Amino acid sequence: MMNFSQMSTGATIDCARLISSMDADIAINWSGGLHHAKKLEASGFCYVNDIVLGILELLKTFNRVLYIDVDVHHGDGVEEAFFLTNRVMTLSYHRYGDFFPGTGSITDLGEGDGKYYAVNVPMKKGIDDDNYLRVFKSVKYTL
Amino acid sequence: MKPIRIKMAHQLIVNYGLYRKMNIYEPHLATFNEMTGFHSLDYINYIDSISNKSDTNIVKQCIIIYTLFIYNNLIKIILVRLIVLFLQE
């Protein structure tokens, strides 16, 4: 358990470091993305939030970070972590309405300094590729 | 994360030939210090402690399943395979 978390988190932090040091333009951790984990609890098969730790690593070098979440579930752990800051914008596309984890309403925009730095695109199930792409592009370009 | 997913990811990476265009790194193991950058120390200690326990109560409460163990091994095998493939290229 600990070993798994260490590998998954270590890989994401390494990815962040590679980007910070300009050794890579794109870095992927195929086993990362545990976006539901909270500061004090595990949730939805996520134990240690490697994404938050990766973003924190990036923030050491970069002023601002845009986080895009295309998982079918809302990226609640990451949104919660950066809800109050304007240095990280979280953008999540997800299925919403009687669906895990139940957060990610379009009206959740962030608070305090982070107001308008949390963006949620809730969708109903059954969207096809073309429509998804259209929504994805239009929201991304607007931002 | 389910073991089947990492298996699928591995097959896709290999069959699309993606690994030919990438550098493959072996990650370091994140330290306690790194993890507590976000999580509370108590929580990380808890995760560490349940790793070594076979307390059924805890297992029932959390979704810590034995597949995680398999998953851990799988990930290692995949990594090694990827590195071998990479070196062959």
gemmi code that builds the backbone of each chain (N, CA, C; Angstrom):
import gemmi

chains = {
    "A": [
        ("MET", (0.819, -1.211, 0.000), (0.000, 0.000, 0.000), (0.859, 1.270, 0.000)),
        ("MET", (1.737, 1.334, 1.013), (2.630, 2.494, 1.097), (3.538, 2.526, -0.118)),
        ("ASN", (3.997, 1.326, -0.488), (4.917, 1.230, -1.615), (4.263, 1.711, -2.912)),
        ("PHE", (3.021, 1.294, -3.097), (2.279, 1.730, -4.280), (2.146, 3.249, -4.299)),
        ("SER", (1.746, 3.813, -3.150), (1.574, 5.267, -3.062), (2.889, 5.992, -3.328)),
        ("GLN", (3.966, 5.423, -2.794), (5.269, 6.060, -2.984), (5.694, 6.059, -4.446)),
        ("MET", (5.425, 4.932, -5.128), (5.808, 4.849, -6.550), (4.985, 5.809, -7.386)),
        ("SER", (3.675, 5.767, -7.152), (2.773, 6.594, -7.942), (3.053, 8.080, -7.720)),
        ("THR", (3.260, 8.458, -6.461), (3.511, 9.861, -6.140), (4.902, 10.294, -6.598)),
        ("GLY", (5.872, 9.426, -6.365), (7.240, 9.737, -6.770), (7.329, 9.994, -8.260)),
        ("ALA", (6.600, 9.214, -9.045), (6.638, 9.374, -10.501), (6.065, 10.724, -10.911)),
        ("THR", (4.967, 11.123, -10.282), (4.377, 12.414, -10.641), (5.301, 13.570, -10.250)),
        ("ILE", (5.914, 13.455, -9.080), (6.841, 14.509, -8.655), (8.031, 14.572, -9.611)),
        ("ASP", (8.503, 13.407, -10.041), (9.596, 13.378, -11.021), (9.182, 14.052, -12.322)),
        ("CYS", (7.932, 13.785, -12.751), (7.412, 14.424, -13.960), (7.469, 15.937, -13.811)),
        ("ALA", (7.007, 16.426, -12.665), (6.994, 17.868, -12.414), (8.409, 18.435, -12.457)),
        ("ARG", (9.340, 17.680, -11.895), (10.733, 18.154, -11.875), (11.321, 18.208, -13.276)),
        ("LEU", (10.989, 17.196, -14.098), (11.496, 17.174, -15.473), (11.017, 18.396, -16.233)),
        ("ILE", (9.758, 18.781, -15.979), (9.211, 19.947, -16.666), (9.814, 21.228, -16.116)),
        ("SER", (9.964, 21.290, -14.813), (10.547, 22.484, -14.176), (11.962, 22.734, -14.677)),
        ("SER", (12.716, 21.646, -14.847), (14.109, 21.810, -15.269), (14.238, 21.875, -16.782)),
        ("MET", (13.090, 21.917, -17.487), (13.056, 22.017, -18.952), (13.692, 20.804, -19.638)),
        ("ASP", (13.775, 19.696, -18.945), (14.296, 18.479, -19.568), (13.234, 17.786, -20.401)),
        ("ALA", (11.982, 18.171, -20.198), (10.898, 17.572, -20.982), (9.797, 18.593, -21.201)),
        ("ASP", (9.126, 18.475, -22.360), (7.962, 19.327, -22.616), (6.702, 18.644, -22.121)),
        ("ILE", (6.697, 17.316, -22.270), (5.537, 16.537, -21.847), (6.033, 15.417, -20.951)),
        ("ALA", (5.393, 15.231, -19.826), (5.757, 14.120, -18.944), (4.482, 13.403, -18.518)),
        ("ILE", (4.503, 12.086, -18.614), (3.303, 11.316, -18.278), (3.623, 10.295, -17.201)),
        ("ASN", (2.760, 10.225, -16.218), (2.826, 9.121, -15.255), (1.580, 8.269, -15.487)),
        ("TRP", (1.758, 7.098, -16.088), (0.605, 6.272, -16.477), (-0.144, 5.732, -15.267)),
        ("SER", (0.504, 5.721, -14.131), (-0.172, 5.149, -12.962), (-0.579, 6.220, -11.956)),
        ("GLY", (-0.514, 7.481, -12.379), (-0.876, 8.559, -11.461), (-2.320, 8.995, -11.649)),
        ("GLY", (-2.601, 10.207, -11.210), (-3.939, 10.768, -11.390), (-4.925, 10.378, -10.320)),
        ("LEU", (-4.445, 10.254, -9.091), (-5.351, 9.849, -8.006), (-6.038, 11.104, -7.427)),
        ("HIS", (-6.967, 11.606, -8.220), (-7.488, 12.957, -7.957), (-8.548, 13.058, -6.850)),
        ("HIS", (-8.991, 11.937, -6.299), (-10.015, 12.026, -5.248), (-9.425, 12.109, -3.833)),
        ("ALA", (-8.153, 11.746, -3.683), (-7.562, 11.704, -2.336), (-7.564, 13.082, -1.689)),
        ("LYS", (-7.950, 13.120, -0.412), (-8.002, 14.388, 0.321), (-6.829, 14.466, 1.278)),
        ("LYS", (-6.729, 15.632, 1.913), (-5.638, 15.830, 2.861), (-5.645, 14.761, 3.951)),
        ("LEU", (-6.839, 14.431, 4.417), (-6.950, 13.549, 5.580), (-7.623, 12.219, 5.287)),
        ("GLU", (-8.007, 11.973, 4.068), (-8.703, 10.698, 3.824), (-8.529, 10.192, 2.393)),
        ("ALA", (-8.666, 8.875, 2.285), (-8.659, 8.243, 0.978), (-10.084, 8.273, 0.448)),
        ("SER", (-10.216, 8.276, -0.876), (-11.551, 8.317, -1.458), (-11.478, 7.773, -2.873)),
        ("GLY", (-12.486, 7.029, -3.261), (-12.589, 6.551, -4.645), (-11.331, 5.903, -5.195)),
        ("PHE", (-10.785, 4.941, -4.467), (-9.569, 4.221, -4.884), (-8.334, 5.113, -4.952)),
        ("CYS", (-8.415, 6.303, -4.363), (-7.246, 7.184, -4.355), (-6.748, 7.330, -2.923)),
        ("TYR", (-5.446, 7.181, -2.729), (-4.906, 7.202, -1.369), (-4.023, 8.422, -1.136)),
        ("VAL", (-3.062, 8.616, -2.011), (-2.208, 9.791, -1.900), (-2.367, 10.604, -3.178)),
        ("ASN", (-2.693, 11.872, -3.020), (-2.986, 12.707, -4.183), (-1.703, 13.171, -4.855)),
        ("ASP", (-1.250, 12.366, -5.807), (0.011, 12.677, -6.480), (-0.089, 13.959, -7.311)),
        ("ILE", (-1.303, 14.259, -7.783), (-1.456, 15.442, -8.635), (-1.179, 16.712, -7.850)),
        ("VAL", (-1.787, 16.799, -6.660), (-1.581, 17.989, -5.834), (-0.102, 18.160, -5.537)),
        ("LEU", (0.563, 17.057, -5.197), (1.987, 17.137, -4.874), (2.809, 17.518, -6.103)),
        ("GLY", (2.380, 17.034, -7.267), (3.054, 17.401, -8.518), (2.883, 18.882, -8.823)),
        ("ILE", (1.662, 19.383, -8.622), (1.401, 20.805, -8.880), (2.203, 21.672, -7.909)),
        ("LEU", (2.270, 21.246, -6.645), (3.060, 22.001, -5.662), (4.518, 22.079, -6.097)),
        ("GLU", (5.011, 20.979, -6.678), (6.387, 20.956, -7.189), (6.542, 21.956, -8.343)),
        ("LEU", (5.534, 21.987, -9.235), (5.578, 22.921, -10.368), (5.535, 24.369, -9.884)),
        ("LEU", (4.778, 24.611, -8.816), (4.622, 25.981, -8.312), (5.925, 26.554, -7.749)),
        ("LYS", (6.869, 25.665, -7.448), (8.173, 26.159, -6.992), (8.866, 26.924, -8.122)),
        ("THR", (8.579, 26.533, -9.365), (9.226, 27.155, -10.510), (8.296, 28.123, -11.236)),
        ("PHE", (7.059, 27.684, -11.423), (6.144, 28.485, -12.236), (5.156, 29.254, -11.368)),
        ("ASN", (4.758, 30.396, -11.915), (3.851, 31.247, -11.173), (2.432, 30.694, -11.160)),
        ("ARG", (2.014, 30.167, -12.303), (0.640, 29.682, -12.409), (0.596, 28.314, -13.076)),
        ("VAL", (-0.384, 27.529, -12.682), (-0.564, 26.192, -13.247), (-2.031, 26.007, -13.629)),
        ("LEU", (-2.262, 25.453, -14.810), (-3.623, 25.092, -15.216), (-3.755, 23.574, -15.135)),
        ("TYR", (-4.726, 23.125, -14.393), (-4.946, 21.689, -14.228), (-6.211, 21.292, -14.989)),
        ("ILE", (-6.090, 20.382, -15.930), (-7.250, 19.934, -16.707), (-7.549, 18.476, -16.375)),
        ("ASP", (-8.774, 18.190, -15.996), (-9.183, 16.855, -15.563), (-10.243, 16.326, -16.518)),
        ("VAL", (-9.918, 15.266, -17.261), (-10.893, 14.728, -18.218), (-11.425, 13.360, -17.781)),
        ("ASP", (-11.243, 13.050, -16.502), (-11.820, 11.815, -15.977), (-13.338, 11.978, -15.895)),
        ("VAL", (-14.049, 10.870, -15.943), (-15.515, 10.927, -15.906), (-16.015, 11.413, -14.542)),
        ("HIS", (-15.191, 11.227, -13.504), (-15.563, 11.720, -12.177), (-14.968, 13.098, -11.923)),
        ("HIS", (-15.630, 13.860, -11.095), (-15.123, 15.190, -10.767), (-13.805, 15.099, -9.995)),
        ("GLY", (-12.852, 15.972, -10.327), (-11.557, 15.961, -9.632), (-11.646, 16.729, -8.322)),
        ("ASP", (-12.364, 16.172, -7.357), (-12.681, 16.926, -6.130), (-11.471, 17.172, -5.234)),
        ("GLY", (-10.571, 16.195, -5.142), (-9.413, 16.355, -4.261), (-8.539, 17.516, -4.690)),
        ("VAL", (-8.297, 17.615, -5.997), (-7.424, 18.673, -6.510), (-8.130, 20.026, -6.412)),
        ("GLU", (-9.416, 20.035, -6.756), (-10.164, 21.295, -6.669), (-10.152, 21.825, -5.238)),
        ("GLU", (-10.403, 20.905, -4.300), (-10.448, 21.295, -2.891), (-9.106, 21.872, -2.427)),
        ("ALA", (-8.021, 21.248, -2.880), (-6.690, 21.678, -2.451), (-6.371, 23.091, -2.913)),
        ("PHE", (-6.855, 23.449, -4.101), (-6.497, 24.761, -4.662), (-7.708, 25.680, -4.803)),
        ("PHE", (-8.727, 25.431, -3.989), (-9.980, 26.191, -4.074), (-9.770, 27.663, -3.726)),
        ("LEU", (-8.792, 27.943, -2.855), (-8.637, 29.304, -2.328), (-7.472, 30.064, -2.955)),
        ("THR", (-6.858, 29.523, -3.956), (-5.696, 30.208, -4.544), (-5.923, 30.514, -6.019)),
        ("ASN", (-5.315, 31.618, -6.462), (-5.418, 31.963, -7.883), (-4.170, 31.554, -8.652)),
        ("ARG", (-3.289, 30.812, -8.002), (-2.080, 30.350, -8.712), (-2.351, 29.058, -9.474)),
        ("VAL", (-3.392, 28.369, -9.084), (-3.742, 27.134, -9.784), (-5.194, 27.205, -10.234)),
        ("MET", (-5.405, 27.062, -11.536), (-6.779, 26.987, -12.026), (-7.109, 25.520, -12.271)),
        ("THR", (-8.180, 25.057, -11.685), (-8.583, 23.669, -11.913), (-9.780, 23.652, -12.849)),
        ("LEU", (-9.676, 22.829, -13.874), (-10.749, 22.707, -14.858), (-11.114, 21.227, -14.957)),
        ("SER", (-12.362, 20.907, -14.665), (-12.762, 19.503, -14.668), (-13.983, 19.280, -15.555)),
        ("TYR", (-13.863, 18.308, -16.445), (-15.009, 17.868, -17.253), (-15.468, 16.539, -16.660)),
        ("HIS", (-16.713, 16.445, -16.296), (-17.141, 15.210, -15.632), (-18.629, 14.981, -15.765)),
        ("ARG", (-19.022, 13.736, -15.450), (-20.436, 13.423, -15.394), (-20.975, 13.908, -14.054)),
        ("TYR", (-22.146, 14.491, -14.094), (-22.691, 15.102, -12.879), (-24.160, 14.730, -12.726)),
        ("GLY", (-24.554, 14.539, -11.471), (-25.954, 14.230, -11.178), (-26.115, 12.785, -10.780)),
        ("ASP", (-26.255, 12.551, -9.469), (-26.385, 11.198, -8.928), (-25.224, 10.305, -9.358)),
        ("PHE", (-24.041, 10.830, -9.221), (-22.849, 10.135, -9.691), (-21.684, 10.507, -8.794)),
        ("PHE", (-20.820, 9.518, -8.485), (-19.660, 9.760, -7.620), (-18.791, 10.877, -8.184)),
        ("PRO", (-18.198, 11.751, -7.403), (-18.351, 11.916, -5.940), (-19.459, 12.904, -5.562)),
        ("GLY", (-20.259, 13.346, -6.528), (-21.391, 14.217, -6.215), (-21.061, 15.698, -6.203)),
        ("THR", (-19.757, 16.044, -6.288), (-19.363, 17.457, -6.321), (-19.124, 17.879, -7.764)),
        ("GLY", (-18.772, 19.159, -7.939), (-18.436, 19.630, -9.281), (-19.590, 20.300, -9.978)),
        ("SER", (-20.391, 21.027, -9.206), (-21.482, 21.790, -9.806), (-20.900, 22.955, -10.614)),
        ("ILE", (-21.633, 23.377, -11.604), (-21.149, 24.479, -12.446), (-21.031, 25.765, -11.643)),
        ("THR", (-21.709, 25.824, -10.511), (-21.679, 27.049, -9.691), (-20.511, 27.072, -8.705)),
        ("ASP", (-19.733, 25.990, -8.619), (-18.539, 26.003, -7.765), (-17.407, 26.692, -8.505)),
        ("LEU", (-17.041, 27.877, -8.051), (-16.085, 28.680, -8.816), (-14.800, 28.973, -8.059)),
        ("GLY", (-14.702, 28.519, -6.835), (-13.575, 28.888, -5.982), (-14.009, 29.981, -5.024)),
        ("GLU", (-13.171, 30.208, -4.012), (-13.516, 31.211, -2.986), (-12.321, 32.121, -2.734)),
        ("GLY", (-12.566, 33.289, -2.173), (-11.491, 34.207, -1.801), (-10.649, 34.589, -3.008)),
        ("ASP", (-9.318, 34.467, -2.858), (-8.412, 34.762, -3.974), (-8.668, 33.824, -5.152)),
        ("GLY", (-9.140, 32.650, -4.823), (-9.329, 31.634, -5.856), (-10.667, 31.733, -6.566)),
        ("LYS", (-11.414, 32.781, -6.326), (-12.706, 32.945, -6.990), (-12.500, 32.991, -8.505)),
        ("TYR", (-13.260, 32.210, -9.227), (-13.166, 32.045, -10.687), (-11.915, 31.276, -11.123)),
        ("TYR", (-11.224, 30.651, -10.170), (-10.065, 29.826, -10.540), (-10.356, 28.336, -10.343)),
        ("ALA", (-11.629, 28.003, -10.188), (-12.050, 26.600, -10.236), (-13.186, 26.551, -11.245)),
        ("VAL", (-13.022, 25.756, -12.289), (-14.032, 25.710, -13.341), (-14.554, 24.283, -13.465)),
        ("ASN", (-15.869, 24.144, -13.465), (-16.474, 22.822, -13.585), (-17.384, 22.760, -14.798)),
        ("VAL", (-17.248, 21.679, -15.557), (-18.109, 21.460, -16.713), (-18.870, 20.153, -16.482)),
        ("PRO", (-20.012, 20.225, -15.799), (-20.780, 19.015, -15.531), (-21.545, 18.573, -16.770)),
        ("MET", (-21.598, 17.276, -16.991), (-22.304, 16.769, -18.169), (-23.168, 15.576, -17.787)),
        ("LYS", (-24.191, 15.341, -18.579), (-24.980, 14.130, -18.369), (-24.332, 12.983, -19.127)),
        ("LYS", (-24.720, 11.767, -18.767), (-24.080, 10.635, -19.434), (-24.578, 10.506, -20.874)),
        ("GLY", (-23.757, 9.886, -21.701), (-24.163, 9.618, -23.078), (-23.622, 10.593, -24.101)),
        ("ILE", (-22.689, 11.468, -23.689), (-22.131, 12.414, -24.665), (-21.228, 11.660, -25.654)),
        ("ASP", (-21.268, 12.049, -26.921), (-20.406, 11.362, -27.893), (-19.118, 12.158, -28.134)),
        ("ASP", (-18.207, 11.552, -28.887), (-16.880, 12.141, -29.075), (-16.935, 13.563, -29.626)),
        ("ASP", (-17.740, 13.756, -30.680), (-17.769, 15.054, -31.348), (-18.234, 16.156, -30.404)),
        ("ASN", (-19.326, 15.843, -29.679), (-19.863, 16.849, -28.768), (-18.903, 17.136, -27.627)),
        ("TYR", (-18.264, 16.067, -27.145), (-17.309, 16.247, -26.048), (-16.175, 17.161, -26.489)),
        ("LEU", (-15.692, 16.890, -27.699), (-14.576, 17.680, -28.230), (-14.974, 19.141, -28.373)),
        ("ARG", (-16.224, 19.353, -28.824), (-16.691, 20.723, -29.020), (-16.747, 21.459, -27.667)),
        ("VAL", (-17.313, 20.784, -26.669), (-17.395, 21.396, -25.338), (-15.996, 21.648, -24.807)),
        ("PHE", (-15.128, 20.633, -24.945), (-13.770, 20.730, -24.425), (-13.048, 21.942, -25.018)),
        ("LYS", (-13.110, 22.042, -26.358), (-12.381, 23.124, -27.037), (-12.959, 24.478, -26.681)),
        ("SER", (-14.299, 24.587, -26.704), (-14.888, 25.905, -26.472), (-14.577, 26.399, -25.064)),
        ("VAL", (-14.640, 25.517, -24.086), (-14.338, 25.945, -22.715), (-12.863, 26.288, -22.579)),
        ("LYS", (-12.003, 25.447, -23.151), (-10.571, 25.662, -23.014), (-10.153, 26.983, -23.663)),
        ("TYR", (-10.688, 27.262, -24.861), (-10.287, 28.495, -25.533), (-10.850, 29.719, -24.823)),
        ("THR", (-12.033, 29.584, -24.250), (-12.590, 30.716, -23.516), (-11.690, 31.079, -22.337)),
        ("LEU", (-11.179, 30.059, -21.668), (-10.294, 30.317, -20.530), (-9.005, 30.989, -20.987)),
    ],
    "B": [
        ("MET", (-7.590, 2.859, -9.298), (-6.691, 2.212, -10.254), (-6.832, 0.704, -10.154)),
        ("LYS", (-7.148, 0.088, -11.256), (-7.258, -1.362, -11.252), (-6.110, -1.954, -12.061)),
        ("PRO", (-5.650, -3.133, -11.657), (-4.520, -3.740, -12.367), (-4.771, -3.890, -13.865)),
        ("ILE", (-6.029, -4.192, -14.212), (-6.341, -4.383, -15.630), (-6.057, -3.115, -16.436)),
        ("ARG", (-6.228, -1.976, -15.784), (-6.027, -0.716, -16.502), (-4.566, -0.497, -16.859)),
        ("ILE", (-3.690, -0.819, -15.907), (-2.273, -0.604, -16.173), (-1.802, -1.597, -17.232)),
        ("LYS", (-2.427, -2.774, -17.232), (-2.127, -3.770, -18.256), (-2.536, -3.219, -19.627)),
        ("MET", (-3.749, -2.662, -19.671), (-4.242, -2.094, -20.923), (-3.365, -0.941, -21.391)),
        ("ALA", (-2.995, -0.090, -20.433), (-2.147, 1.047, -20.776), (-0.840, 0.550, -21.388)),
        ("HIS", (-0.298, -0.485, -20.765), (0.956, -1.042, -21.241), (0.816, -1.557, -22.679)),
        ("GLN", (-0.271, -2.313, -22.926), (-0.475, -2.880, -24.265), (-0.651, -1.787, -25.319)),
        ("LEU", (-1.384, -0.744, -24.950), (-1.596, 0.353, -25.894), (-0.285, 1.061, -26.210)),
        ("ILE", (0.505, 1.292, -25.161), (1.780, 1.987, -25.358), (2.683, 1.183, -26.275)),
        ("VAL", (2.688, -0.132, -26.064), (3.557, -0.993, -26.871), (3.024, -1.111, -28.301)),
        ("ASN", (1.711, -1.367, -28.425), (1.173, -1.635, -29.750), (1.085, -0.408, -30.655)),
        ("TYR", (0.920, 0.741, -30.056), (0.962, 1.970, -30.856), (2.388, 2.439, -31.095)),
        ("GLY", (3.331, 1.755, -30.488), (4.738, 2.128, -30.666), (5.105, 3.428, -29.974)),
        ("LEU", (4.280, 3.813, -28.991), (4.523, 5.090, -28.304), (5.878, 5.121, -27.598)),
        ("TYR", (6.276, 3.944, -27.090), (7.510, 3.907, -26.318), (8.726, 4.294, -27.148)),
        ("ARG", (8.581, 4.176, -28.478), (9.706, 4.541, -29.351), (9.960, 6.044, -29.328)),
        ("LYS", (8.908, 6.781, -28.968), (9.050, 8.237, -29.009), (9.240, 8.840, -27.620)),
        ("MET", (9.442, 7.980, -26.640), (9.524, 8.503, -25.276), (10.810, 8.080, -24.595)),
        ("ASN", (11.187, 8.862, -23.606), (12.213, 8.421, -22.669), (11.491, 7.785, -21.499)),
        ("ILE", (12.034, 6.715, -20.993), (11.377, 6.057, -19.865), (12.239, 6.195, -18.620)),
        ("TYR", (11.611, 6.681, -17.578), (12.333, 6.914, -16.330), (11.809, 5.988, -15.246)),
        ("GLU", (12.692, 5.585, -14.396), (12.218, 4.848, -13.219), (12.030, 5.859, -12.100)),
        ("PRO", (10.804, 5.929, -11.561), (10.534, 6.974, -10.560), (11.221, 6.687, -9.239)),
        ("HIS", (11.508, 7.763, -8.517), (11.993, 7.567, -7.142), (10.780, 7.314, -6.258)),
        ("LEU", (11.002, 6.720, -5.110), (9.898, 6.518, -4.174), (9.694, 7.809, -3.388)),
        ("ALA", (8.470, 8.299, -3.423), (8.188, 9.539, -2.701), (8.437, 9.331, -1.209)),
        ("THR", (9.032, 10.345, -0.589), (9.329, 10.232, 0.838), (8.155, 10.741, 1.675)),
        ("PHE", (8.212, 10.454, 2.963), (7.206, 10.970, 3.895), (7.124, 12.481, 3.781)),
        ("ASN", (8.300, 13.070, 3.723), (8.401, 14.518, 3.668), (7.666, 15.083, 2.468)),
        ("GLU", (7.844, 14.421, 1.333), (7.186, 14.885, 0.118), (5.677, 14.736, 0.225)),
        ("MET", (5.240, 13.598, 0.746), (3.802, 13.338, 0.808), (3.096, 14.259, 1.787)),
        ("THR", (3.807, 14.634, 2.861), (3.162, 15.505, 3.841), (3.142, 16.954, 3.362)),
        ("GLY", (3.658, 17.193, 2.157), (3.501, 18.503, 1.541), (2.037, 18.832, 1.340)),
        ("PHE", (1.223, 17.811, 1.197), (-0.231, 18.021, 1.075), (-0.986, 17.300, 2.189)),
        ("HIS", (-0.656, 16.024, 2.376), (-1.404, 15.227, 3.352), (-0.911, 15.479, 4.774)),
        ("SER", (-1.756, 15.157, 5.732), (-1.331, 15.309, 7.121), (-0.436, 14.121, 7.492)),
        ("LEU", (0.453, 14.378, 8.422), (1.415, 13.343, 8.822), (0.687, 12.118, 9.378)),
        ("ASP", (-0.374, 12.372, 10.135), (-1.150, 11.282, 10.725), (-1.692, 10.349, 9.645)),
        ("TYR", (-2.209, 10.950, 8.609), (-2.812, 10.154, 7.542), (-1.772, 9.297, 6.827)),
        ("ILE", (-0.623, 9.883, 6.551), (0.437, 9.127, 5.874), (0.951, 8.004, 6.789)),
        ("ASN", (1.088, 8.326, 8.070), (1.484, 7.294, 9.018), (0.470, 6.158, 9.026)),
        ("TYR", (-0.778, 6.515, 8.936), (-1.852, 5.518, 8.922), (-1.724, 4.607, 7.702)),
        ("ILE", (-1.521, 5.204, 6.556), (-1.355, 4.414, 5.331), (-0.164, 3.474, 5.454)),
        ("ASP", (0.914, 4.012, 6.037), (2.104, 3.201, 6.218), (1.823, 2.044, 7.172)),
        ("SER", (1.060, 2.320, 8.227), (0.818, 1.285, 9.235), (-0.076, 0.164, 8.700)),
        ("ILE", (-1.074, 0.518, 7.882), (-1.954, -0.541, 7.388), (-1.274, -1.402, 6.326)),
        ("SER", (-0.171, -0.902, 5.792), (0.547, -1.706, 4.804), (1.017, -3.009, 5.408)),
        ("ASN", (1.368, -2.927, 6.668), (1.987, -4.092, 7.295), (1.010, -4.900, 8.135)),
        ("LYS", (-0.239, -4.492, 8.148), (-1.216, -5.169, 8.990), (-2.175, -5.982, 8.148)),
        ("SER", (-2.718, -7.032, 8.742), (-3.778, -7.740, 8.038), (-5.054, -7.649, 8.866)),
        ("ASP", (-5.285, -6.462, 9.408), (-6.467, -6.212, 10.222), (-7.708, -6.214, 9.322)),
        ("THR", (-8.558, -7.223, 9.528), (-9.711, -7.356, 8.628), (-10.658, -6.172, 8.756)),
        ("ASN", (-10.714, -5.607, 9.957), (-11.587, -4.463, 10.168), (-11.218, -3.305, 9.253)),
        ("ILE", (-9.925, -3.056, 9.236), (-9.429, -1.976, 8.393), (-9.678, -2.308, 6.927)),
        ("VAL", (-9.426, -3.569, 6.606), (-9.611, -3.965, 5.217), (-11.063, -3.790, 4.798)),
        ("LYS", (-11.968, -4.085, 5.743), (-13.385, -3.915, 5.424), (-13.730, -2.444, 5.246)),
        ("GLN", (-13.172, -1.641, 6.123), (-13.521, -0.220, 6.095), (-13.000, 0.460, 4.841)),
        ("CYS", (-11.767, 0.187, 4.531), (-11.191, 0.837, 3.372), (-11.320, -0.096, 2.182)),
        ("ILE", (-10.980, 0.411, 1.037), (-11.036, -0.456, -0.117), (-9.635, -0.918, -0.439)),
        ("ILE", (-8.970, -1.328, 0.634), (-7.616, -1.812, 0.428), (-7.710, -3.292, 0.144)),
        ("ILE", (-7.426, -3.653, -1.041), (-7.657, -5.021, -1.438), (-6.359, -5.688, -1.854)),
        ("TYR", (-6.436, -6.982, -1.878), (-5.204, -7.694, -2.176), (-4.738, -7.437, -3.601)),
        ("THR", (-5.654, -6.961, -4.436), (-5.237, -6.686, -5.811), (-4.167, -5.612, -5.860)),
        ("LEU", (-4.152, -4.774, -4.824), (-3.119, -3.742, -4.776), (-1.741, -4.381, -4.805)),
        ("PHE", (-1.649, -5.481, -4.116), (-0.383, -6.199, -4.063), (0.007, -6.666, -5.466)),
        ("ILE", (-0.973, -7.263, -6.139), (-0.729, -7.729, -7.499), (-0.368, -6.549, -8.383)),
        ("TYR", (-1.111, -5.470, -8.158), (-0.902, -4.253, -8.934), (0.539, -3.774, -8.807)),
        ("ASN", (1.021, -3.771, -7.553), (2.385, -3.326, -7.308), (3.387, -4.126, -8.119)),
        ("ASN", (3.178, -5.438, -8.119), (4.114, -6.287, -8.845), (4.003, -6.072, -10.343)),
        ("LEU", (2.747, -5.919, -10.791), (2.512, -5.705, -12.211), (3.237, -4.466, -12.713)),
        ("ILE", (3.093, -3.418, -11.914), (3.676, -2.147, -12.312), (5.179, -2.281, -12.461)),
        ("LYS", (5.776, -3.078, -11.559), (7.222, -3.293, -11.629), (7.572, -4.043, -12.904)),
        ("ILE", (6.794, -5.093, -13.172), (7.071, -5.909, -14.356), (6.955, -5.055, -15.617)),
        ("ILE", (5.900, -4.253, -15.661), (5.685, -3.421, -16.841), (6.833, -2.446, -17.025)),
        ("LEU", (7.252, -1.876, -15.910), (8.343, -0.911, -15.965), (9.607, -1.560, -16.507)),
        ("VAL", (9.901, -2.734, -15.978), (11.102, -3.440, -16.414), (10.999, -3.777, -17.898)),
        ("ARG", (9.813, -4.248, -18.292), (9.601, -4.597, -19.697), (9.801, -3.383, -20.592)),
        ("LEU", (9.239, -2.260, -20.137), (9.352, -1.041, -20.938), (10.813, -0.632, -21.083)),
        ("ILE", (11.545, -0.771, -19.986), (12.951, -0.379, -20.026), (13.715, -1.298, -20.974)),
        ("VAL", (13.412, -2.602, -20.906), (14.064, -3.560, -21.792), (13.755, -3.217, -23.249)),
        ("LEU", (12.454, -2.969, -23.506), (12.048, -2.632, -24.866), (12.773, -1.383, -25.350)),
        ("PHE", (12.873, -0.441, -24.432), (13.486, 0.834, -24.765), (14.952, 0.638, -25.116)),
        ("LEU", (15.624, -0.190, -24.327), (17.046, -0.429, -24.559), (17.260, -1.150, -25.887)),
        ("GLN", (16.327, -2.081, -26.199), (16.449, -2.814, -27.464), (16.373, -1.870, -28.652)),
        ("GLU", (15.501, -0.872, -28.510), (15.372, 0.102, -29.589), (16.690, 0.829, -29.783)),
    ],
}
model = gemmi.Model(1)
for chain_id, residues in chains.items():
    chain = gemmi.Chain(chain_id)
    for i, (resn, *xyz) in enumerate(residues, 1):
        res = gemmi.Residue()
        res.name, res.seqid = resn, gemmi.SeqId(i, " ")
        for name, pos in zip(("N", "CA", "C"), xyz):
            atom = gemmi.Atom()
            atom.name, atom.element = name, gemmi.Element(name[0])
            atom.pos, atom.b_iso = gemmi.Position(*pos), 0.0
            res.add_atom(atom)
        chain.add_residue(res)
    model.add_chain(chain)
structure = gemmi.Structure()
structure.add_model(model)
structure.setup_entities()
